[in-house]
């Protein structure tokens, strides 16, 4: 059992210890229980993850499942899920569920009713300056109020009445023939700046309701 094994290490030492933990786990085929508040470490090391809060298990499963489908708002907030909103379910005539917030309407696939929380992962959202034809059911217009260059991707902060974080990923840049080494100019290539009006697109299946 390892209790916060990398808590006081510098980044290089942390990386080496994480690699050693994986090596020992693989070679000895021994179960390792690791406690951590470092959520990136959970995703790198864990086959199974348990969220504990006040002595209670809130959710367990693979890191991928927990980060993609949090069980409730407390789990979503704890693991740092982005684009968490709340609204009220209305059933639409075409078989989809419709969630109405104070500002926007979102289509999703769910059997839930009444008031709900929902989330859309930033990497599930496509962005464009002009409205385009797409199979995505959700099409929402907003304005960019923030741009964050993380080095590996660019995060757009978009105000649609609700606040969305959108990741412009390596794959999206490649489609536009923009080199990953040119991230510092890619926003200029996309002609997006603070105050730019953009359209957000995401599928009904990308909306997780809880």
C-alpha positions in Angstrom: 0.0 0.0 0.0 1.3 3.4 -1.0 0.1 6.6 0.7 0.7 9.7 -1.4 4.1 8.3 -2.6 4.9 11.3 -4.8 3.4 14.1 -2.7 6.8 15.9 -2.0 8.7 15.0 -5.1 9.9 17.2 -7.9 8.4 16.5 -11.3 11.4 14.4 -12.6 11.5 12.2 -9.5 7.7 11.9 -9.6 7.8 10.6 -13.1 10.6 8.1 -12.3 8.7 6.8 -9.3 5.5 6.4 -11.2 7.4 4.4 -13.9 8.9 2.2 -11.1 5.5 1.6 -9.6 4.2 0.5 -13.0 7.2 -1.8 -13.6 6.9 -3.5 -10.2 3.1 -4.0 -10.7 3.7 -5.5 -14.1 6.6 -7.7 -13.2 5.4 -9.0 -9.8 1.7 -9.1 -10.8 1.0 -7.8 -7.3 -2.0 -5.6 -6.5 -0.9 -2.1 -5.4 -3.3 0.1 -3.4 -2.3 3.8 -3.8 -3.9 6.8 -2.2 -3.5 10.1 -4.0 -5.1 13.5 -4.5 -3.3 13.8 -7.8 -6.0 13.0 -10.4 -3.5 12.8 -13.3 -1.7 10.1 -11.3 -5.0 8.1 -11.1 -5.3 8.1 -14.8 -1.7 7.1 -15.4 -1.4 4.3 -12.9 -4.8 2.9 -11.9 -6.7 0.0 -13.4 -9.5 0.7 -10.9 -10.3 3.9 -9.0 -12.4 4.5 -5.9 -13.6 8.0 -4.8 -13.8 8.3 -1.0 -15.5 11.2 0.7 -16.1 11.5 4.5 -15.5 7.8 4.8 -18.0 6.8 2.1 -17.4 5.3 -1.3 -19.0 7.7 -3.8 -18.1 5.8 -7.0 -15.8 3.1 -8.2 -14.7 1.9 -11.6 -12.0 2.5 -14.2 -10.6 6.0 -14.3 -12.0 6.4 -17.8 -15.5 5.6 -16.6 -15.4 7.9 -13.6 -13.9 10.8 -15.5 -16.4 10.4 -18.4 -19.5 9.5 -16.4 -19.4 10.8 -12.8 -22.2 9.4 -10.7 -23.2 12.7 -9.1 -22.2 16.4 -8.8 -19.9 15.7 -5.8 -17.9 13.3 -7.8 -17.8 15.6 -10.8 -16.6 18.5 -8.8 -14.0 16.3 -6.9 -12.4 14.9 -10.0 -12.4 18.3 -11.7 -14.9 17.6 -14.5 -15.4 20.6 -16.7 -18.6 22.0 -18.2 -20.9 20.8 -15.4 -24.3 22.5 -15.6 -27.9 22.0 -14.3 -31.2 22.2 -15.9 -34.7 20.6 -16.2 -35.6 17.6 -18.5 -38.3 18.0 -21.1 -39.1 15.2 -23.5 -39.0 16.1 -27.2 -41.3 14.7 -29.9 -38.4 13.0 -31.8 -37.4 10.7 -29.0 -34.6 12.8 -27.6 -34.6 14.4 -24.2 -34.3 18.1 -24.0 -32.6 19.9 -21.1 -33.4 23.5 -20.5 -31.2 25.7 -18.5 -31.8 29.4 -17.8 -29.9 30.2 -21.0 -29.7 27.3 -23.4 -31.4 24.1 -24.6 -29.4 20.9 -24.9 -30.4 17.6 -26.5 -29.4 14.3 -25.0 -30.3 10.6 -24.7 -31.6 9.8 -21.2 -34.5 8.3 -19.3 -34.1 10.7 -16.4 -36.7 13.4 -15.7 -37.1 16.6 -13.7 -34.0 18.5 -12.6 -30.7 17.1 -13.5 -27.0 17.9 -13.7 -25.2 17.3 -17.0 -21.7 17.6 -18.5 -20.1 17.7 -21.9 -16.4 16.9 -22.1 -14.3 19.8 -23.7 -12.8 17.4 -26.2 -16.3 16.3 -27.4 -17.1 19.8 -28.6 -16.3 21.1 -32.1 -15.9 24.9 -32.7 -16.3 27.0 -35.8 -16.6 30.7 -36.5 -19.5 30.3 -39.0 -22.6 28.1 -38.6 -22.0 24.9 -40.6 -24.1 21.8 -41.4 -23.4 18.9 -39.1 -25.0 15.8 -37.8 -24.4 17.0 -34.2 -27.8 17.7 -32.6 -26.5 20.5 -30.3 -25.5 23.8 -32.0 -25.0 26.7 -29.6 -23.6 30.2 -30.3 -21.4 32.0 -27.9 -18.5 34.5 -27.5 -15.0 33.7 -26.6 -14.0 35.3 -23.3 -10.7 33.5 -22.7 -7.9 31.7 -24.5 -5.5 29.5 -22.6 -2.5 27.9 -24.4 -1.4 24.8 -22.4 1.3 23.8 -24.8 -0.3 20.6 -25.9 -3.7 22.1 -26.7 -5.6 25.3 -26.6 -8.5 25.9 -24.3 -11.2 28.3 -25.4 -13.6 29.7 -22.7 -16.9 30.4 -24.4 -19.9 32.2 -22.9 -23.2 30.9 -24.3 -25.2 32.1 -21.4 -23.7 29.0 -19.8 -19.9 28.8 -19.6 -18.2 26.1 -21.8 -14.5 25.1 -21.9 -13.5 23.8 -25.3 -10.3 22.0 -26.2 -8.7 22.6 -29.6 -6.8 19.4 -29.9 -3.8 18.1 -31.9 -6.2 16.2 -34.2 -8.3 19.3 -34.9 -5.2 21.3 -35.7 -3.9 18.6 -38.0 -7.1 18.7 -39.9 -6.4 22.4 -40.5 -2.8 21.6 -41.5 -1.5 23.5 -38.5 1.6 22.0 -37.0 1.5 21.2 -33.3 4.8 23.2 -33.1 2.8 26.3 -34.2 0.3 26.3 -31.4 1.3 29.8 -30.5 -0.1 31.1 -33.8 -2.9 28.6 -34.4 -5.5 30.9 -32.8 -4.5 33.5 -35.4 -4.8 30.8 -38.1 -8.4 30.1 -36.8 -9.1 33.8 -36.7 -10.3 33.5 -33.1 -9.7 36.1 -30.4 -11.3 37.4 -27.3 -14.8 38.6 -28.2 -15.1 36.4 -31.3 -18.5 34.9 -31.9 -18.3 31.1 -32.4 -20.6 28.1 -32.8 -20.2 25.0 -30.6 -21.3 21.6 -31.8 -21.6 18.3 -29.9 -23.6 15.2 -30.2 -26.6 14.2 -28.0 -24.6 11.1 -27.0 -21.8 13.4 -25.7 -24.0 14.8 -23.0 -23.7 12.8 -19.7 -26.7 13.3 -17.4 -26.6 12.6 -13.7 
